């Protein structure tokens, strides 16, 4: 199978290239330098030239705090870029998988979010990703949108790499303990997306994340323990660590629907072990 990946230089895009090649797929992964998704002309040309059997959109503006002051830049990628890919895919009858986020929710539900829950983002990043979902659905009704959360991978900057670095340099870390979510290993997400890419008649919207909710503090503790470090990890409240963008208090995603397709997310702890062992 020939698969075009937009956002190929990011965590998920790089994982898709590796995992896709391991499965025998011909993966054409474009980073921002080779494909500017905000250019409809460039996107149309790339999709047309690729001869792809499926397109996976992993391109995104993911700087959550910076997005508060760069809304137009975030919107251009997360909504405009998504729309460009969706339009090009529909024009050629190519299936599209589009990655979205748990941050389209406000975190106030008090239970895991299912696909049919109303979106209500509380930061600009979430707003632009929610707008991207609407744009994709309008331009390519047959596309499959996959929401995920708290991604960490072998490539790129992420929470796991940051904590591992800081834990080696400091005797104590103070980490937020009142935000709840599900960490997701990029390789596991890539495998799920590749499974969906070879399926027909996927549901229009799915949730996928690592199995088991935790907090940023819980994840940090797991990292420090796995590395065998004596660094203390002190729990703090969100109010003690102010950021430009608000975060959902609990954005845990319900994965029952994707499990019903036979795609079962592994524990995030298993993914963490694989990453730290690499």
Buried (B, 14 or more C-beta within 10 A) or exposed (E): BBBBBBBBBBBBBBBBBBBBEEBEBBBBBBBBEEBBBBBBEBBBEBBEEBEBBBBBBBBBBBBBBBBBEBBEBBBBBBBBBBBBBBBBBBEBEBBBBBBBBBBBBBBEBEEBBBBEBEBBBBBBBBBBBBBBBEBBBEBBEBBBBBBBBBBBBBBBEBBBBBBBEBBEEEEEBBBBBBBBBBBBBBBBBBBBBBBBBEBEEBBEBBBBBBBBBBBBBBBBBBBBEBEEBEBEBEBBEBEEEEEEBBBBBBBBBBBEBBBEBEBEBBBBBBBBBBBBEE
